[in-house]
């Protein structure tokens, strides 16, 4: 977890956003190169500097993908949901960029170069998502959860996480029982540690705490 303006953001989301930005910028250069491959590397002077255009494209697409929930906690909620979000993001990106080209002619890449760039960006983003969905099963990419309590409500939390596909990136590290409470979860997953809560969070590298007790005082 990375702290940003008093908010904690999962490191894997920061990583995938950085990869997406790199993919978007690289796709512009690749699209232009493919479009003008017959020119032996001599690009039209009307293109102007490419980096500002590539950066603008990356910024627009990242904003659109954020709106469509590609960087929310549910972005790995199954291949179908991810595919729909990617499709909607790039369809919207095509419309928005076409409008920006009309309003700001200096941003224009050329129809062929832009279509190639959009295609390469789509392929790149799809590959990164497939890789991250596959890697989400690794413990290193999972959000580490500590459940406060080991009673019936804690057992419901465990059942809920196991039954929801959108929580595949969540890992329950253990259950911290209260004094005198009966265990409704597997005893092997109960944490018997007399240290303070802060020390336990640090020791087990906990990202979030779920309160699963009746009396929250």
C-alpha positions, 0 to 999 in steps of 0.5 A: 500500500502506498500513501497518497494525500492521506489515502492508501492506494494498492501498489499493484494499481500504481504499477498497472497504471504506470504500465498503461501510461507506458503502453499508451505513449509507446503505441503512438510512436509505434503507430506512427512508425508503422504508418510511415514505414515506407518513408524510411524513417522520414516523418512528415514535418506536419506531425511536429513533436510526437511526445506531447501528442503521445502524452496527451493521448495517454492522459486522455485514455487513463482518465477514461479508463479510470471513469470506467473503473479500470483502476478501482478495486474491482478491476479484476472481477473476471475476464468478462467484466474486464473485457467489457470495460476495456471495450467501452474505454477504447470506444469512448477514447476513439470518440473523445480523441476524434473530437479533440483532433477536430477542436485542436488540429495541432494534436492531429496524428493522421487517421491511419497513424491514430488507428494503428496507435489505438490498436496497439494500445488496445493490444498492450492494455489487454495483455497487461490485464491478462497478466495481472489477472493471472498474477492476482492469484499470487500472494504478493499481489493480494490485499492482506486482510486481518479480521477482528473477531472469530465468531459467527460474523467472522465466519460470514466474512470468510464465506463471503470472500470465498463466494465472490469472484471479485475478491480473488485479490483478497487474502485473509491473513487470520482472525484476531479473537476477542477474549472469551469469544467462541471460534466459528472459523478454522482454529488454525487461522486464529491468530494467538498474539498478545501484542498490540493491534498496531504491532500485529498489523506491522508484523503481518503486513496487514493492508486492511482490518475488517471488524467482525464483532457484534459490539464494535466498542 
